Amino acid sequence: MTFLKFFSPLAAYRDLRLFLATRRRHELWFMALSLAMTTLIIFVFFKDANFQKPYERNIIYVEQWPITRTDEQIRAQQKIDQAKKAIQLAELKKRREAKQAEFKRLDDKLEKWGF
């Protein structure tokens, strides 16, 4: 630990003052610019190093039907599925119309402003 006894904050401050005093103004500006660019690059790498949550499987299960299923059972299930699909399509159409009305209002405002 005898190596650390030669380090002193006061000596470091004097060395820094001597270093800055012997430099020209343009050298200090370039030093500041290089330090800023280096800091920016390190910050960008640090900011980009975020990790999203791990991938989770999205397993979709299908219904299994017995091979002995009759045509009437198939048609009944198709009617049930068709009703569900109709409800989903109606909801989708409602969302699309709401989004279209929103864009229409925005377009009207932009036309009023002359765009």
Phi and psi in radians as a Rosetta constraint file:
Dihedral C 1 N 2 CA 2 C 2 CIRCULARHARMONIC -1.196 0.35
Dihedral N 2 CA 2 C 2 N 3 CIRCULARHARMONIC -0.356 0.35
Dihedral C 2 N 3 CA 3 C 3 CIRCULARHARMONIC -1.146 0.35
Dihedral N 3 CA 3 C 3 N 4 CIRCULARHARMONIC -0.622 0.35
Dihedral C 3 N 4 CA 4 C 4 CIRCULARHARMONIC -1.336 0.35
Dihedral N 4 CA 4 C 4 N 5 CIRCULARHARMONIC -0.252 0.35
Dihedral C 4 N 5 CA 5 C 5 CIRCULARHARMONIC -1.259 0.35
Dihedral N 5 CA 5 C 5 N 6 CIRCULARHARMONIC -0.266 0.35
Dihedral C 5 N 6 CA 6 C 6 CIRCULARHARMONIC -1.471 0.35
Dihedral N 6 CA 6 C 6 N 7 CIRCULARHARMONIC -0.157 0.35
Dihedral C 6 N 7 CA 7 C 7 CIRCULARHARMONIC -1.557 0.35
Dihedral N 7 CA 7 C 7 N 8 CIRCULARHARMONIC 2.332 0.35
Dihedral C 7 N 8 CA 8 C 8 CIRCULARHARMONIC -2.532 0.35
Dihedral N 8 CA 8 C 8 N 9 CIRCULARHARMONIC 2.338 0.35
Dihedral C 8 N 9 CA 9 C 9 CIRCULARHARMONIC -1.086 0.35
Dihedral N 9 CA 9 C 9 N 10 CIRCULARHARMONIC -0.591 0.35
Dihedral C 9 N 10 CA 10 C 10 CIRCULARHARMONIC -1.171 0.35
Dihedral N 10 CA 10 C 10 N 11 CIRCULARHARMONIC -0.738 0.35
Dihedral C 10 N 11 CA 11 C 11 CIRCULARHARMONIC -1.155 0.35
Dihedral N 11 CA 11 C 11 N 12 CIRCULARHARMONIC -0.657 0.35
Dihedral C 11 N 12 CA 12 C 12 CIRCULARHARMONIC -1.140 0.35
Dihedral N 12 CA 12 C 12 N 13 CIRCULARHARMONIC -0.693 0.35
Dihedral C 12 N 13 CA 13 C 13 CIRCULARHARMONIC -1.126 0.35
Dihedral N 13 CA 13 C 13 N 14 CIRCULARHARMONIC -0.743 0.35
Dihedral C 13 N 14 CA 14 C 14 CIRCULARHARMONIC -1.120 0.35
Dihedral N 14 CA 14 C 14 N 15 CIRCULARHARMONIC -0.711 0.35
Dihedral C 14 N 15 CA 15 C 15 CIRCULARHARMONIC -1.099 0.35
Dihedral N 15 CA 15 C 15 N 16 CIRCULARHARMONIC -0.723 0.35
Dihedral C 15 N 16 CA 16 C 16 CIRCULARHARMONIC -1.108 0.35
Dihedral N 16 CA 16 C 16 N 17 CIRCULARHARMONIC -0.761 0.35
Dihedral C 16 N 17 CA 17 C 17 CIRCULARHARMONIC -1.088 0.35
Dihedral N 17 CA 17 C 17 N 18 CIRCULARHARMONIC -0.717 0.35
Dihedral C 17 N 18 CA 18 C 18 CIRCULARHARMONIC -1.128 0.35
Dihedral N 18 CA 18 C 18 N 19 CIRCULARHARMONIC -0.743 0.35
Dihedral C 18 N 19 CA 19 C 19 CIRCULARHARMONIC -1.084 0.35
Dihedral N 19 CA 19 C 19 N 20 CIRCULARHARMONIC -0.815 0.35
Dihedral C 19 N 20 CA 20 C 20 CIRCULARHARMONIC -1.226 0.35
Dihedral N 20 CA 20 C 20 N 21 CIRCULARHARMONIC -0.527 0.35
Dihedral C 20 N 21 CA 21 C 21 CIRCULARHARMONIC -1.306 0.35
Dihedral N 21 CA 21 C 21 N 22 CIRCULARHARMONIC -0.478 0.35
Dihedral C 21 N 22 CA 22 C 22 CIRCULARHARMONIC -1.564 0.35
Dihedral N 22 CA 22 C 22 N 23 CIRCULARHARMONIC -0.042 0.35
Dihedral C 22 N 23 CA 23 C 23 CIRCULARHARMONIC -1.665 0.35
Dihedral N 23 CA 23 C 23 N 24 CIRCULARHARMONIC 2.663 0.35
Dihedral C 23 N 24 CA 24 C 24 CIRCULARHARMONIC -1.477 0.35
Dihedral N 24 CA 24 C 24 N 25 CIRCULARHARMONIC 2.894 0.35
Dihedral C 24 N 25 CA 25 C 25 CIRCULARHARMONIC -1.087 0.35
Dihedral N 25 CA 25 C 25 N 26 CIRCULARHARMONIC -0.769 0.35
Dihedral C 25 N 26 CA 26 C 26 CIRCULARHARMONIC -1.148 0.35
Dihedral N 26 CA 26 C 26 N 27 CIRCULARHARMONIC -0.543 0.35
Dihedral C 26 N 27 CA 27 C 27 CIRCULARHARMONIC -1.159 0.35
Dihedral N 27 CA 27 C 27 N 28 CIRCULARHARMONIC -0.676 0.35
Dihedral C 27 N 28 CA 28 C 28 CIRCULARHARMONIC -1.174 0.35
Dihedral N 28 CA 28 C 28 N 29 CIRCULARHARMONIC -0.689 0.35
Dihedral C 28 N 29 CA 29 C 29 CIRCULARHARMONIC -1.115 0.35
Dihedral N 29 CA 29 C 29 N 30 CIRCULARHARMONIC -0.752 0.35
Dihedral C 29 N 30 CA 30 C 30 CIRCULARHARMONIC -1.158 0.35
Dihedral N 30 CA 30 C 30 N 31 CIRCULARHARMONIC -0.613 0.35
Dihedral C 30 N 31 CA 31 C 31 CIRCULARHARMONIC -1.125 0.35
Dihedral N 31 CA 31 C 31 N 32 CIRCULARHARMONIC -0.763 0.35
Dihedral C 31 N 32 CA 32 C 32 CIRCULARHARMONIC -1.116 0.35
Dihedral N 32 CA 32 C 32 N 33 CIRCULARHARMONIC -0.718 0.35
Dihedral C 32 N 33 CA 33 C 33 CIRCULARHARMONIC -1.114 0.35
Dihedral N 33 CA 33 C 33 N 34 CIRCULARHARMONIC -0.746 0.35
Dihedral C 33 N 34 CA 34 C 34 CIRCULARHARMONIC -1.170 0.35
Dihedral N 34 CA 34 C 34 N 35 CIRCULARHARMONIC -0.653 0.35
Dihedral C 34 N 35 CA 35 C 35 CIRCULARHARMONIC -1.149 0.35
Dihedral N 35 CA 35 C 35 N 36 CIRCULARHARMONIC -0.706 0.35
Dihedral C 35 N 36 CA 36 C 36 CIRCULARHARMONIC -1.131 0.35
Dihedral N 36 CA 36 C 36 N 37 CIRCULARHARMONIC -0.753 0.35
Dihedral C 36 N 37 CA 37 C 37 CIRCULARHARMONIC -1.130 0.35
Dihedral N 37 CA 37 C 37 N 38 CIRCULARHARMONIC -0.735 0.35
Dihedral C 37 N 38 CA 38 C 38 CIRCULARHARMONIC -1.099 0.35
Dihedral N 38 CA 38 C 38 N 39 CIRCULARHARMONIC -0.759 0.35
Dihedral C 38 N 39 CA 39 C 39 CIRCULARHARMONIC -1.089 0.35
Dihedral N 39 CA 39 C 39 N 40 CIRCULARHARMONIC -0.728 0.35
Dihedral C 39 N 40 CA 40 C 40 CIRCULARHARMONIC -1.090 0.35
Dihedral N 40 CA 40 C 40 N 41 CIRCULARHARMONIC -0.777 0.35
Dihedral C 40 N 41 CA 41 C 41 CIRCULARHARMONIC -1.122 0.35
Dihedral N 41 CA 41 C 41 N 42 CIRCULARHARMONIC -0.756 0.35
Dihedral C 41 N 42 CA 42 C 42 CIRCULARHARMONIC -1.120 0.35
Dihedral N 42 CA 42 C 42 N 43 CIRCULARHARMONIC -0.703 0.35
Dihedral C 42 N 43 CA 43 C 43 CIRCULARHARMONIC -1.101 0.35
Dihedral N 43 CA 43 C 43 N 44 CIRCULARHARMONIC -0.734 0.35
Dihedral C 43 N 44 CA 44 C 44 CIRCULARHARMONIC -1.118 0.35
Dihedral N 44 CA 44 C 44 N 45 CIRCULARHARMONIC -0.759 0.35
Dihedral C 44 N 45 CA 45 C 45 CIRCULARHARMONIC -1.095 0.35
Dihedral N 45 CA 45 C 45 N 46 CIRCULARHARMONIC -0.703 0.35
Dihedral C 45 N 46 CA 46 C 46 CIRCULARHARMONIC -1.140 0.35
Dihedral N 46 CA 46 C 46 N 47 CIRCULARHARMONIC -0.737 0.35
Dihedral C 46 N 47 CA 47 C 47 CIRCULARHARMONIC -1.197 0.35
Dihedral N 47 CA 47 C 47 N 48 CIRCULARHARMONIC -0.615 0.35
Dihedral C 47 N 48 CA 48 C 48 CIRCULARHARMONIC -1.358 0.35
Dihedral N 48 CA 48 C 48 N 49 CIRCULARHARMONIC -0.224 0.35
Dihedral C 48 N 49 CA 49 C 49 CIRCULARHARMONIC -1.479 0.35
Dihedral N 49 CA 49 C 49 N 50 CIRCULARHARMONIC 0.355 0.35
Dihedral C 49 N 50 CA 50 C 50 CIRCULARHARMONIC -1.388 0.35
Dihedral N 50 CA 50 C 50 N 51 CIRCULARHARMONIC 2.562 0.35
Dihedral C 50 N 51 CA 51 C 51 CIRCULARHARMONIC -1.948 0.35
Dihedral N 51 CA 51 C 51 N 52 CIRCULARHARMONIC 2.331 0.35
Dihedral C 51 N 52 CA 52 C 52 CIRCULARHARMONIC -1.291 0.35
Dihedral N 52 CA 52 C 52 N 53 CIRCULARHARMONIC 2.899 0.35
Dihedral C 52 N 53 CA 53 C 53 CIRCULARHARMONIC -1.116 0.35
Dihedral N 53 CA 53 C 53 N 54 CIRCULARHARMONIC 2.633 0.35
Dihedral C 53 N 54 CA 54 C 54 CIRCULARHARMONIC -1.060 0.35
Dihedral N 54 CA 54 C 54 N 55 CIRCULARHARMONIC 2.645 0.35
Dihedral C 54 N 55 CA 55 C 55 CIRCULARHARMONIC -1.116 0.35
Dihedral N 55 CA 55 C 55 N 56 CIRCULARHARMONIC 2.297 0.35
Dihedral C 55 N 56 CA 56 C 56 CIRCULARHARMONIC -1.981 0.35
Dihedral N 56 CA 56 C 56 N 57 CIRCULARHARMONIC 2.393 0.35
Dihedral C 56 N 57 CA 57 C 57 CIRCULARHARMONIC -1.186 0.35
Dihedral N 57 CA 57 C 57 N 58 CIRCULARHARMONIC 2.444 0.35
Dihedral C 57 N 58 CA 58 C 58 CIRCULARHARMONIC -1.960 0.35
Dihedral N 58 CA 58 C 58 N 59 CIRCULARHARMONIC 1.554 0.35
Dihedral C 58 N 59 CA 59 C 59 CIRCULARHARMONIC -1.492 0.35
Dihedral N 59 CA 59 C 59 N 60 CIRCULARHARMONIC 2.231 0.35
Dihedral C 59 N 60 CA 60 C 60 CIRCULARHARMONIC -1.912 0.35
Dihedral N 60 CA 60 C 60 N 61 CIRCULARHARMONIC 2.097 0.35
Dihedral C 60 N 61 CA 61 C 61 CIRCULARHARMONIC -1.636 0.35
Dihedral N 61 CA 61 C 61 N 62 CIRCULARHARMONIC 2.518 0.35
Dihedral C 61 N 62 CA 62 C 62 CIRCULARHARMONIC -1.920 0.35
Dihedral N 62 CA 62 C 62 N 63 CIRCULARHARMONIC 2.688 0.35
Dihedral C 62 N 63 CA 63 C 63 CIRCULARHARMONIC -1.403 0.35
Dihedral N 63 CA 63 C 63 N 64 CIRCULARHARMONIC 2.416 0.35
Dihedral C 63 N 64 CA 64 C 64 CIRCULARHARMONIC -1.796 0.35
Dihedral N 64 CA 64 C 64 N 65 CIRCULARHARMONIC 2.341 0.35
Dihedral C 64 N 65 CA 65 C 65 CIRCULARHARMONIC -2.006 0.35
Dihedral N 65 CA 65 C 65 N 66 CIRCULARHARMONIC 2.537 0.35
Dihedral C 65 N 66 CA 66 C 66 CIRCULARHARMONIC -1.202 0.35
Dihedral N 66 CA 66 C 66 N 67 CIRCULARHARMONIC 2.637 0.35
Dihedral C 66 N 67 CA 67 C 67 CIRCULARHARMONIC -1.244 0.35
Dihedral N 67 CA 67 C 67 N 68 CIRCULARHARMONIC -0.280 0.35
Dihedral C 67 N 68 CA 68 C 68 CIRCULARHARMONIC -1.567 0.35
Dihedral N 68 CA 68 C 68 N 69 CIRCULARHARMONIC 0.246 0.35
Dihedral C 68 N 69 CA 69 C 69 CIRCULARHARMONIC -1.178 0.35
Dihedral N 69 CA 69 C 69 N 70 CIRCULARHARMONIC 2.433 0.35
Dihedral C 69 N 70 CA 70 C 70 CIRCULARHARMONIC -1.558 0.35
Dihedral N 70 CA 70 C 70 N 71 CIRCULARHARMONIC 2.912 0.35
Dihedral C 70 N 71 CA 71 C 71 CIRCULARHARMONIC -1.136 0.35
Dihedral N 71 CA 71 C 71 N 72 CIRCULARHARMONIC -0.585 0.35
Dihedral C 71 N 72 CA 72 C 72 CIRCULARHARMONIC -1.141 0.35
Dihedral N 72 CA 72 C 72 N 73 CIRCULARHARMONIC -0.690 0.35
Dihedral C 72 N 73 CA 73 C 73 CIRCULARHARMONIC -1.149 0.35
Dihedral N 73 CA 73 C 73 N 74 CIRCULARHARMONIC -0.673 0.35
Dihedral C 73 N 74 CA 74 C 74 CIRCULARHARMONIC -1.115 0.35
Dihedral N 74 CA 74 C 74 N 75 CIRCULARHARMONIC -0.813 0.35
Dihedral C 74 N 75 CA 75 C 75 CIRCULARHARMONIC -1.120 0.35
Dihedral N 75 CA 75 C 75 N 76 CIRCULARHARMONIC -0.677 0.35
Dihedral C 75 N 76 CA 76 C 76 CIRCULARHARMONIC -1.111 0.35
Dihedral N 76 CA 76 C 76 N 77 CIRCULARHARMONIC -0.755 0.35
Dihedral C 76 N 77 CA 77 C 77 CIRCULARHARMONIC -1.163 0.35
Dihedral N 77 CA 77 C 77 N 78 CIRCULARHARMONIC -0.636 0.35
Dihedral C 77 N 78 CA 78 C 78 CIRCULARHARMONIC -1.114 0.35
Dihedral N 78 CA 78 C 78 N 79 CIRCULARHARMONIC -0.652 0.35
Dihedral C 78 N 79 CA 79 C 79 CIRCULARHARMONIC -1.143 0.35
Dihedral N 79 CA 79 C 79 N 80 CIRCULARHARMONIC -0.720 0.35
Dihedral C 79 N 80 CA 80 C 80 CIRCULARHARMONIC -1.110 0.35
Dihedral N 80 CA 80 C 80 N 81 CIRCULARHARMONIC -0.801 0.35
Dihedral C 80 N 81 CA 81 C 81 CIRCULARHARMONIC -1.133 0.35
Dihedral N 81 CA 81 C 81 N 82 CIRCULARHARMONIC -0.648 0.35
Dihedral C 81 N 82 CA 82 C 82 CIRCULARHARMONIC -1.137 0.35
Dihedral N 82 CA 82 C 82 N 83 CIRCULARHARMONIC -0.672 0.35
Dihedral C 82 N 83 CA 83 C 83 CIRCULARHARMONIC -1.126 0.35
Dihedral N 83 CA 83 C 83 N 84 CIRCULARHARMONIC -0.743 0.35
Dihedral C 83 N 84 CA 84 C 84 CIRCULARHARMONIC -1.099 0.35
Dihedral N 84 CA 84 C 84 N 85 CIRCULARHARMONIC -0.727 0.35
Dihedral C 84 N 85 CA 85 C 85 CIRCULARHARMONIC -1.143 0.35
Dihedral N 85 CA 85 C 85 N 86 CIRCULARHARMONIC -0.659 0.35
Dihedral C 85 N 86 CA 86 C 86 CIRCULARHARMONIC -1.122 0.35
Dihedral N 86 CA 86 C 86 N 87 CIRCULARHARMONIC -0.699 0.35
Dihedral C 86 N 87 CA 87 C 87 CIRCULARHARMONIC -1.117 0.35
Dihedral N 87 CA 87 C 87 N 88 CIRCULARHARMONIC -0.766 0.35
Dihedral C 87 N 88 CA 88 C 88 CIRCULARHARMONIC -1.116 0.35
Dihedral N 88 CA 88 C 88 N 89 CIRCULARHARMONIC -0.715 0.35
Dihedral C 88 N 89 CA 89 C 89 CIRCULARHARMONIC -1.149 0.35
Dihedral N 89 CA 89 C 89 N 90 CIRCULARHARMONIC -0.660 0.35
Dihedral C 89 N 90 CA 90 C 90 CIRCULARHARMONIC -1.123 0.35
Dihedral N 90 CA 90 C 90 N 91 CIRCULARHARMONIC -0.722 0.35
Dihedral C 90 N 91 CA 91 C 91 CIRCULARHARMONIC -1.126 0.35
Dihedral N 91 CA 91 C 91 N 92 CIRCULARHARMONIC -0.726 0.35
Dihedral C 91 N 92 CA 92 C 92 CIRCULARHARMONIC -1.098 0.35
Dihedral N 92 CA 92 C 92 N 93 CIRCULARHARMONIC -0.757 0.35
Dihedral C 92 N 93 CA 93 C 93 CIRCULARHARMONIC -1.107 0.35
Dihedral N 93 CA 93 C 93 N 94 CIRCULARHARMONIC -0.692 0.35
Dihedral C 93 N 94 CA 94 C 94 CIRCULARHARMONIC -1.122 0.35
Dihedral N 94 CA 94 C 94 N 95 CIRCULARHARMONIC -0.756 0.35
Dihedral C 94 N 95 CA 95 C 95 CIRCULARHARMONIC -1.136 0.35
Dihedral N 95 CA 95 C 95 N 96 CIRCULARHARMONIC -0.700 0.35
Dihedral C 95 N 96 CA 96 C 96 CIRCULARHARMONIC -1.116 0.35
Dihedral N 96 CA 96 C 96 N 97 CIRCULARHARMONIC -0.745 0.35
Dihedral C 96 N 97 CA 97 C 97 CIRCULARHARMONIC -1.148 0.35
Dihedral N 97 CA 97 C 97 N 98 CIRCULARHARMONIC -0.647 0.35
Dihedral C 97 N 98 CA 98 C 98 CIRCULARHARMONIC -1.145 0.35
Dihedral N 98 CA 98 C 98 N 99 CIRCULARHARMONIC -0.759 0.35
Dihedral C 98 N 99 CA 99 C 99 CIRCULARHARMONIC -1.141 0.35
Dihedral N 99 CA 99 C 99 N 100 CIRCULARHARMONIC -0.681 0.35
Dihedral C 99 N 100 CA 100 C 100 CIRCULARHARMONIC -1.133 0.35
Dihedral N 100 CA 100 C 100 N 101 CIRCULARHARMONIC -0.702 0.35
Dihedral C 100 N 101 CA 101 C 101 CIRCULARHARMONIC -1.149 0.35
Dihedral N 101 CA 101 C 101 N 102 CIRCULARHARMONIC -0.654 0.35
Dihedral C 101 N 102 CA 102 C 102 CIRCULARHARMONIC -1.101 0.35
Dihedral N 102 CA 102 C 102 N 103 CIRCULARHARMONIC -0.783 0.35
Dihedral C 102 N 103 CA 103 C 103 CIRCULARHARMONIC -1.153 0.35
Dihedral N 103 CA 103 C 103 N 104 CIRCULARHARMONIC -0.613 0.35
Dihedral C 103 N 104 CA 104 C 104 CIRCULARHARMONIC -1.106 0.35
Dihedral N 104 CA 104 C 104 N 105 CIRCULARHARMONIC -0.764 0.35
Dihedral C 104 N 105 CA 105 C 105 CIRCULARHARMONIC -1.075 0.35
Dihedral N 105 CA 105 C 105 N 106 CIRCULARHARMONIC -0.740 0.35
Dihedral C 105 N 106 CA 106 C 106 CIRCULARHARMONIC -1.111 0.35
Dihedral N 106 CA 106 C 106 N 107 CIRCULARHARMONIC -0.739 0.35
Dihedral C 106 N 107 CA 107 C 107 CIRCULARHARMONIC -1.107 0.35
Dihedral N 107 CA 107 C 107 N 108 CIRCULARHARMONIC -0.713 0.35
Dihedral C 107 N 108 CA 108 C 108 CIRCULARHARMONIC -1.094 0.35
Dihedral N 108 CA 108 C 108 N 109 CIRCULARHARMONIC -0.725 0.35
Dihedral C 108 N 109 CA 109 C 109 CIRCULARHARMONIC -1.107 0.35
Dihedral N 109 CA 109 C 109 N 110 CIRCULARHARMONIC -0.756 0.35
Dihedral C 109 N 110 CA 110 C 110 CIRCULARHARMONIC -1.146 0.35
Dihedral N 110 CA 110 C 110 N 111 CIRCULARHARMONIC -0.672 0.35
Dihedral C 110 N 111 CA 111 C 111 CIRCULARHARMONIC -1.149 0.35
Dihedral N 111 CA 111 C 111 N 112 CIRCULARHARMONIC -0.633 0.35
Dihedral C 111 N 112 CA 112 C 112 CIRCULARHARMONIC -1.123 0.35
Dihedral N 112 CA 112 C 112 N 113 CIRCULARHARMONIC -0.597 0.35
Dihedral C 112 N 113 CA 113 C 113 CIRCULARHARMONIC -1.434 0.35
Dihedral N 113 CA 113 C 113 N 114 CIRCULARHARMONIC -0.158 0.35
Dihedral C 113 N 114 CA 114 C 114 CIRCULARHARMONIC 1.699 0.35
Dihedral N 114 CA 114 C 114 N 115 CIRCULARHARMONIC 0.314 0.35
